[in-house]
């Protein structure tokens, strides 16, 4: 889950506007909106429509993605990464899945230390192929553990 706040979008708009030497009125005029409307967006007081974000982005010479999430050079993880994680989980290889789980655990620890709410990244909070793959891995692990326990119980003399 991405920590998202409209105030961050507003801050990025304001920073770009000021960096380009534009007044609120000048940016609002170029984007085809009112200055009070732009002010509310910059303060994070409203959730602008996609068309409004496109107009502001166009006026500032940046993409909507950059307005929403910041520096375009650091995009949200690609579907390629998610597909790679899903392949690891779908392989059923216990060592590979264990290494993946350890890595995720370390990343969650780093996020927690950085002040992020780690529960957002846990089971149920994941999305996309990787989230479904991780759920499948947990189910496989649980099923394998249950099978081993039943096998041991069946082997014990009564």
Wavefront OBJ file of the C-alpha trace (Angstrom):
o trace
v 0.000 0.000 0.000
v 1.210 3.450 -0.812
v 0.919 6.111 1.858
v -1.062 8.718 -0.089
v -2.224 12.166 0.974
v -3.806 14.842 -1.198
v -1.748 17.397 0.700
v 1.388 15.798 -0.811
v -0.072 16.332 -4.281
v -0.820 19.941 -3.356
v 2.728 20.421 -2.073
v 4.176 19.057 -5.317
v 1.970 21.412 -7.346
v 2.924 24.402 -5.187
v 6.639 23.543 -5.290
v 6.593 23.207 -9.088
v 4.554 26.380 -9.504
v 6.916 28.395 -7.325
v 9.960 26.789 -8.950
v 8.685 27.963 -12.324
v 8.015 31.460 -11.000
v 4.239 31.208 -11.505
v 1.620 32.820 -9.336
v -1.443 30.840 -8.323
v -3.500 33.010 -10.663
v -1.164 32.398 -13.617
v -1.209 28.610 -13.113
v -4.979 28.607 -12.574
v -5.505 30.589 -15.791
v -3.245 28.265 -17.794
v -4.967 25.186 -16.334
v -8.431 26.649 -16.961
v -9.531 26.836 -13.358
v -10.060 29.409 -10.639
v -7.348 30.623 -8.275
v -9.420 29.658 -5.174
v -9.817 26.150 -6.651
v -6.056 25.852 -7.111
v -5.518 27.146 -3.573
v -7.766 24.375 -2.166
v -5.846 21.743 -4.165
v -2.472 23.085 -2.986
v -3.691 22.953 0.618
v -4.946 19.381 0.175
v -8.476 20.449 1.041
v -10.089 18.816 -1.993
v -9.720 15.736 -4.156
v -9.360 17.095 -7.690
v -10.821 15.315 -10.707
v -8.441 13.565 -13.095
v -9.162 16.184 -15.791
v -8.104 18.916 -13.367
v -4.872 17.076 -12.543
v -4.170 16.612 -16.258
v -4.686 20.333 -16.863
v -2.417 21.310 -13.955
v 0.227 18.773 -15.010
v 0.111 20.043 -18.581
v 0.439 23.641 -17.404
v 3.466 22.668 -15.289
v 4.976 20.373 -17.931
v 4.798 17.218 -15.789
v 2.750 14.023 -15.823
v -0.204 13.245 -13.611
v 1.839 10.337 -12.251
v 4.530 12.744 -11.112
v 1.901 15.018 -9.548
v 0.397 12.090 -7.686
v 3.489 10.163 -6.623
v 6.464 12.458 -6.934
v 9.657 12.017 -8.887
v 8.965 10.137 -12.117
v 12.412 8.545 -11.857
v 11.213 6.504 -8.872
v 8.009 4.837 -10.098
v 5.775 2.473 -8.176
v 7.091 -1.100 -8.461
v 6.632 -2.381 -11.971
v 4.356 -5.214 -12.936
v 7.566 -7.023 -13.908
v 8.621 -7.066 -10.258
v 5.204 -8.304 -9.192
v 5.324 -11.011 -11.872
v 8.774 -12.100 -10.644
v 7.497 -12.389 -7.066
v 4.448 -14.333 -8.259
v 6.697 -16.771 -10.175
v 8.752 -17.397 -7.036
v 5.643 -18.062 -4.984
v 3.975 -20.149 -7.694
v 7.097 -22.313 -8.021
v 6.305 -23.896 -4.671
v 10.050 -24.018 -3.924
v 10.221 -23.809 -0.136
v 13.744 -22.382 -0.052
v 12.920 -19.653 -2.552
v 9.635 -18.790 -0.819
v 11.413 -18.758 2.542
v 14.035 -16.363 1.181
v 11.273 -14.157 -0.212
v 9.424 -14.158 3.123
v 12.643 -13.264 4.962
v 13.280 -10.425 2.527
v 9.759 -9.095 2.953
v 10.150 -9.318 6.721
v 13.354 -7.285 6.584
v 11.703 -4.698 4.324
v 8.755 -4.446 6.714
v 11.208 -3.880 9.582
v 12.914 -1.094 7.620
v 9.544 0.484 6.823
v 8.513 0.275 10.479
v 11.770 1.954 11.533
v 11.076 4.687 8.959
v 7.717 5.341 10.601
v 5.404 3.543 8.156
v 2.445 1.537 9.416
v 3.693 -1.986 8.763
v 0.232 -3.540 9.169
v -0.636 -1.920 5.814
v 1.908 -4.221 4.200
v 0.852 -7.442 5.881
v -1.587 -10.113 4.799
v -4.790 -8.697 3.444
v -3.119 -5.373 2.716
v -1.220 -6.580 -0.315
v -2.688 -6.145 -3.737
v -2.182 -7.442 -7.227
v -0.486 -10.633 -8.341
v 2.110 -10.564 -5.574
v -0.574 -10.307 -2.886
v -2.494 -13.236 -4.348
v 0.761 -15.164 -4.776
v 1.758 -14.522 -1.171
v -1.646 -15.740 0.005
v -1.222 -18.902 -2.095
v 2.220 -19.436 -0.543
v 0.826 -19.121 2.980
v -1.923 -21.601 2.108
v 0.575 -24.058 0.588
v 2.833 -23.753 3.619
v -0.104 -24.308 5.978
v -1.375 -27.264 3.932
v 2.099 -28.847 3.797
v 2.490 -28.429 7.548
v -0.913 -30.042 8.155
v -0.013 -32.955 5.847
v 3.266 -33.549 7.697
v 1.477 -33.535 11.063
v -1.093 -36.061 9.792
v 1.666 -38.271 8.355
v 3.539 -38.238 11.683
v 0.379 -39.028 13.584
v -0.352 -41.962 11.258
v 3.192 -43.349 11.759
v 3.062 -43.299 15.558
v 2.245 -46.669 17.145
v -0.967 -46.717 19.124
l 1 2 3 4 5 6 7 8 9 10 11 12 13 14 15 16 17 18 19 20 21 22 23 24 25 26 27 28 29 30 31 32 33 34 35 36 37 38 39 40 41 42 43 44 45 46 47 48 49 50 51 52 53 54 55 56 57 58 59 60 61 62 63 64 65 66 67 68 69 70 71 72 73 74 75 76 77 78 79 80 81 82 83 84 85 86 87 88 89 90 91 92 93 94 95 96 97 98 99 100 101 102 103 104 105 106 107 108 109 110 111 112 113 114 115 116 117 118 119 120 121 122 123 124 125 126 127 128 129 130 131 132 133 134 135 136 137 138 139 140 141 142 143 144 145 146 147 148 149 150 151 152 153 154 155 156 157 158
